[in-house]
Amino acid sequence: MRLALLCALWLGGVAYWIHWVGERDQAAPADAVIVLGAAAYDAVPSPVFKARIEHGLDLFRSGLADKLIFTGGYGGGGARFAESQVARRYAMRAGVPEDAILIESISQTTYQNLFEARRLMQENGLQRAIVVSDPLHMARALRLCRGLGIDALGSPTPTTRFRSFRTRWEFLAREVYFFHRDLFVKPN
């Protein structure tokens, strides 16, 4: 009984921490804004990805960074475009100069997104980044950044497609799982 109570308290604490990190916007001057990939449907970003792209554009336009880094490879089902290519196209149509955009198109996971973003940062002499993702994803993204040696600030999207109790609960439960998995298994 005592062990079950301790486990419940621990899981509740982890869930609270994930939620708390996702509510903080640390956006401040940096060299780049890293927008983490999400699904794209052919040449159109999913609603989740569109919210991330839009927030990254807002940060870029506000002058907090001179570069945008879009991450994300090719989704399943024989996608014609990588997520990052879809994001670059979206940003250029919104008036962002092509030379302000860096992309990688091979990643499939959050860890890979950030690993490839770090490579782009190193190749381009960029030191600090603002990471953009969904609020409940931010704690894991920042934790992975620390592990990869990326000097990162978190800026969660101000809106999220995960609004209902059910969708927020499912996302939070998934992030609690990944928190514990990453303690024992190196992310890939």
Buried (B, 14 or more C-beta within 10 A) or exposed (E): EEEEEEEEEEBEEBBEEBBEBBEBBBBEEBBBBBBBBBBBEEEBBBEBBBBBBBBBBBBBEEEBBBBBBBBBBBBEEEBEBBBBBBBBBBBEEEEBEEEBBBBBBBBBEBBBBBBBBBEBBEEEEBEBBBBBBBBBBBBBBBBBBEBBEBEBBBBBBEEBBBEEEEEBEEBBEEBBEBBEEBEEEEBE
